[in-house]
C-alpha cells in the first residue's frame, strides 16, 4: 500500500509545462525524497498533493483511494516560504494554529508545551513572533505542522536557515515521526540530508520524473567499480595487473585509485600490494546522491 500515488500528472501554466505525466509512489511509513533542480516541478507537485491547485490531467490516490478535500486534514505541510503573524505572541499563535487543525485547546496546550521543551524554545512562548530569529520561527512552524499528528507530512526545504546543531535536532524529530508511523515527503537541495534520512527518492527534471526507487537500490545501480587504497611509506612500485587511474598524496599518505569490474582481480591486486606495502585503508568508492543527481540532470537525452 502506498500513502500517496500520483498517476500521469500534467500541469501547465500559461503555456509552460510544469509537470509532464509525472507518476510517483510513496510507500507508507517511509521518508521519500523529492529531488530536482530549481524549476523542475517539485513545488507544483507538492501543491497538487495538498489540493492547493488541481492537475490539468492525471489522478492522485491517498491510501489507495482518490484524494479528496477531507484527506487534507490528514496532511501536514511545511512550505518553503514560511509565514507567521509577526505581532502575535508565539505560544498564542501556535495554540491558534493547532486548534485550526482540529486539536482541542487542552490537548493542544499540553502538546505544544512538550514540543517547545523538546525544541528548546520554551523561553519564547510569551514573546512576539517578530522578536524570534528566523531559525526560531521555523521551529514554531515545524511544530504547528506536526501538532495534529497527520498521516502524511510534506516538508519543503525544512532545513533552510538552520545552523548544523538545529539541523540535526530536526532530522532526529523527522526520523522519530517516521518511526511513529507517519509517511514523509521531503523536498530539499541538501543531498547530504537525503543520504542520511531518506528511504526512497524520486528525481524530477524539466517537468518529468527521470528516476525513482529505494535509495539503496538506486545507489547500487550507479556503482562504477572504482576503488581506493591508502598506503603509508609507499615504496614506489605497484603490480602491473591493473591500470592505475590516479596516484596522489593525501595527508602524508599515498592514495591509489583504480577501476575494475572484476572483483577477483581487485582482490589479487590488493593482496600483491599488501605483500610489500603498509595498507592503511581500502574501500570501494560509491557514488553519492549528489553524484547521481548531477549525472542524471546533466545527461543529454538520446
C-alpha positions, 0 to 999 in steps of 0.5 A: 500500500502506498500513502500517496500515488500520483498517476500521469500528472500534467500541469501547465501554466500559461503555456509552460509545462510544469509537470509532464505525466509525472507518476510517483509512489510513496510507500507508507511509513517511509521518508521519500525524497523529492529531488530536482533542480530549481524549476523542475516541478517539485513545488507544483507537485507538492501543491497538487498533493495538498489540493492547493491547485488541481492537475490539468490531467492525471489522478492522485490516490491517498491510501489507495483511494482518490484524494479528496478535500477531507484527506487534507486534514490528514496532511501536514505541510511545511512550505518553503516560504514560511509565514507567521503573524509577526505581532502575535505572541508565539505560544498564542499563535501556535495554540491558534494554529493547532486548534485550526487543525482540529486539536482541542485547546487542552490537548493542544496546550499540553502538546505544544508545551512538550514540543517547545521543551523538546525544541528548546524554545520554551523561553519564547512562548510569551514573546512576539513572533517578530522578536524570534530569529528566523531559525526560531520561527521555523521551529514554531512552524515545524511544530504547528505542522506536526501538532495534529499528528497527520498521516502524511507530512510534506516538508519543503526545504525544512532545513533552510536557515538552520545552523548544523546543531538545529539541523540535526535536532530536526532530522532526529524529530523527522526520523522519530515521526517516521518511526511513529508511523507517519509517511514523509515527503521531503523536498530539499537541495541538501543531498547530504540530508537525503543520504542520511534520512531518506528511504526512497527518492524520486528525481524530477527534471524539466517537468518529468520524473527521470528516476525513482526507487529505494535509495539503496537500490538506486545507489547500487545501480550507479556503482562504477567499480572504482576503488581506493587504497591508502598506503603509508611509506609507499615504496614506489612500485605497484603490480602491473595487473591493473591500470592505475587511474590516479596516484596522489598524496593525501595527508602524508599518505599515498592514495591509489585509485583504480577501476575494475569490474572484476572483483577477483582481480581487485582482490589479487591486486590488493593482496600483491600490494599488501605483500610489500606495502603498509595498507592503511585503508581500502574501500570501494568508492560509491557514488553519492546522491549528489553524484547521481543527481548531477549525472542524471540532470546533466545527461543529454537525452538520446 
